[in-house]
């Protein structure tokens, strides 16, 4: 955006599922994590959206839109998410 006016802000790391896709045929190196959801999360009290990994999701019934989730960490999979 070209702006230089950044503001430091501490975020809760919690939010809701904005959208996601379920991965059942993973890329190389991710076979042991299948199935999983790659989730776009809307952060609480912010307009920010982040994407991350949510393991153990094999069907849409396991992750309804708007589900509460939280950030639990980061590793080689990216941002790690967990259902609340």
Secondary structure, 3 states (H helix, E strand, C coil): CCCCCCCCCCCCCEEEEEEEEEECCCCCCCHHHCCEEEEEEEECCCCCEEEEEEECCCCHHHCCCCCEEEEEEEECCEEEEEEC
